Amino acid sequence: MAAAAEEQEGNPGIEPIDIKPVLLASTDELESRYIAESFNNESQLERVENRDFPKRTRALTGIEYENIDFKGGGDMEYLHFIYADGFTRVTDYFSMGYVLKEIHFYRDGDSVGQANYSELIPAFFFPITDNIRGNVFMSYEKVIGNGEGWNYDKYMVKPGLDFDFGKHFLHVNLELGYEDNHGDNGSFLETEPLYLYRLNDKVNLGAKVIYVNVDNDWNYREFAVKPLVQFNFDNGNYLELRYENGWLEGNGGNQRHDYDIYALYSELPINDTFSVLADIQYKKLETSKGVNVADQDIFFSKVGLVWKF
């Protein structure tokens, strides 16, 4: 469910690689948040299913905004009203994830459509040994739009393993799925392993590697490396700084972009129930192959209230 791998329907007059693969929308990789946002470098199983953790639900309500500036070709804007984006622990080994939001589309400042987005993500967790844990995330995603809004159904299964050895933590996964977008349908494969090293009680160093392969008429591919550093403060504040360098290509390899992303993520607790979340990203995307394909500057921001009960 990588952001760049969102295969939304394109807009007339713009090459698909200019719209579909470059979006930074964060409705994907929900399970990875429980690692990346974990204050104590806990594993997914410990983060979501810890029996000593009194809160069963952790979800976000907020606003997400994205602006794609096509150099010499206008811009596109996406405004997401996030009603709920989170997980609820049902049993010690089963959680239900969910996303419910409304997306508005703008071209050069004018409204051109909207879409209703919903997703259900059942997640299963099981211990294997004292240091190895398994998990399986499944997903059904449905988007219904009008105008230039997207319309598609997506099905996904993602098995994963967590390896926790003292200061070293490794999460590996393989995501397999199929998208029916009422036209150029296709299967997809993605993997996004994460490694974290606990430098001390307050700082984690790590990196992700992402590979995406979408088998449809566009033949989309993506690869990126994402080094990151996490800061856990005594007052409960959390800060993550991330850099991403990668490439994406489509049209059988005839079009290619190279990109850099600079990202800041922070969560500031208000009390035991609420915290404020801020996620800011800047992406610079340059054409390295293809004609009539614009370079892009992309700004992404998400702010909201995380609630736990």
Protein Blocks (a to p, Z undefined) as FASTA:
>chain_A
ZZklpccdcdehiafklmmmmpcbfkbhklmmmmmmmmnlpafklmmmomklmbfbdcdd
dddddddddehiapaddddddfbgcdddfblmbccddddddddddeehiacbdcdddddd
ddddddfblmbccdddddddddddehjbccdddddddddddddehjaccdddddddddde
hiagcddddddddddddfblmbccdddddddddddfkopaddddddddddddfkopacdd
ddddddddeehopaccddddddddddddfblmbccdddddddddddfbdehiacdddddd
dddddddZZ
